[in-house]
Amino acid sequence: MDDMNIKSAIEAILFAAGEPVPAARISLILGVSEEAVYAAAKELSDEYSFNLRGIRLLKLDKNLQLCSSPEYASVVTKTLEHRKPPMLSQPALETLAVVAYFQPVTRAYIDQVRGVDSSYTV
């Protein structure tokens, strides 16, 4: 695997993972040495810094991770704080209320209290 493919593969792995990935795991997957992984990661990190990109590649102990650049922290924060929280359906809220009020409960008891089958909701 040539250097460009290694860098692209590392970038894809780290982007998809969304969390720190051990360099040893990346080297095992790509079939290259850990030194080659660290060298490619260093090149990627330098490219991101030199080109003033919105992401950074961090080396955390023996792990690698992609994160947003500190320069764009305010923009990222504004974007993420306006996320809509996931909504629970009415049956899910009813089931949750029964569980919270009568806990511990069985599914059969929830069905009895609600008067309908709660298999899907539970």
Contacts in CASP RR format, 6 or more apart in sequence:
PFRMAT RR
TARGET T0000
AUTHOR 0000-0000-0000
METHOD contacts of the structure
MODEL  1
MDDMNIKSAIEAILFAAGEPVPAARISLILGVSEEAVYAAAKELSDEYSF
NLRGIRLLKLDKNLQLCSSPEYASVVTKTLEHRKPPMLSQPALETLAVVA
YFQPVTRAYIDQVRGVDSSYTV
1 9 0 8 1.000
1 30 0 8 1.000
1 31 0 8 1.000
1 32 0 8 1.000
3 40 0 8 1.000
3 43 0 8 1.000
6 30 0 8 1.000
6 32 0 8 1.000
6 36 0 8 1.000
6 37 0 8 1.000
6 40 0 8 1.000
7 40 0 8 1.000
7 43 0 8 1.000
7 44 0 8 1.000
9 30 0 8 1.000
10 26 0 8 1.000
10 30 0 8 1.000
10 37 0 8 1.000
10 40 0 8 1.000
10 41 0 8 1.000
10 44 0 8 1.000
10 64 0 8 1.000
11 44 0 8 1.000
11 66 0 8 1.000
13 21 0 8 1.000
13 26 0 8 1.000
13 29 0 8 1.000
14 21 0 8 1.000
14 57 0 8 1.000
14 64 0 8 1.000
14 65 0 8 1.000
14 66 0 8 1.000
15 66 0 8 1.000
17 65 0 8 1.000
18 65 0 8 1.000
18 66 0 8 1.000
19 65 0 8 1.000
20 60 0 8 1.000
20 63 0 8 1.000
20 64 0 8 1.000
20 65 0 8 1.000
21 63 0 8 1.000
21 64 0 8 1.000
21 65 0 8 1.000
22 62 0 8 1.000
22 63 0 8 1.000
23 34 0 8 1.000
23 37 0 8 1.000
23 38 0 8 1.000
23 41 0 8 1.000
23 62 0 8 1.000
23 63 0 8 1.000
23 64 0 8 1.000
24 34 0 8 1.000
24 62 0 8 1.000
26 37 0 8 1.000
26 64 0 8 1.000
27 33 0 8 1.000
27 34 0 8 1.000
27 36 0 8 1.000
27 37 0 8 1.000
30 37 0 8 1.000
37 64 0 8 1.000
38 59 0 8 1.000
41 57 0 8 1.000
41 59 0 8 1.000
41 64 0 8 1.000
44 57 0 8 1.000
45 56 0 8 1.000
45 57 0 8 1.000
45 58 0 8 1.000
45 59 0 8 1.000
47 53 0 8 1.000
48 54 0 8 1.000
48 55 0 8 1.000
48 56 0 8 1.000
48 57 0 8 1.000
48 69 0 8 1.000
49 56 0 8 1.000
52 71 0 8 1.000
53 69 0 8 1.000
54 68 0 8 1.000
54 69 0 8 1.000
54 71 0 8 1.000
54 72 0 8 1.000
55 66 0 8 1.000
55 67 0 8 1.000
55 68 0 8 1.000
55 69 0 8 1.000
56 66 0 8 1.000
56 67 0 8 1.000
56 68 0 8 1.000
56 69 0 8 1.000
56 70 0 8 1.000
57 64 0 8 1.000
57 65 0 8 1.000
57 66 0 8 1.000
58 64 0 8 1.000
58 65 0 8 1.000
58 66 0 8 1.000
58 67 0 8 1.000
68 76 0 8 1.000
88 96 0 8 1.000
89 121 0 8 1.000
91 114 0 8 1.000
91 116 0 8 1.000
91 118 0 8 1.000
91 120 0 8 1.000
91 121 0 8 1.000
92 121 0 8 1.000
94 114 0 8 1.000
94 121 0 8 1.000
95 110 0 8 1.000
95 114 0 8 1.000
95 118 0 8 1.000
95 121 0 8 1.000
95 122 0 8 1.000
98 105 0 8 1.000
98 109 0 8 1.000
98 110 0 8 1.000
98 113 0 8 1.000
98 114 0 8 1.000
99 105 0 8 1.000
99 110 0 8 1.000
102 109 0 8 1.000
102 113 0 8 1.000
107 118 0 8 1.000
107 119 0 8 1.000
107 122 0 8 1.000
110 118 0 8 1.000
110 122 0 8 1.000
111 117 0 8 1.000
111 118 0 8 1.000
END
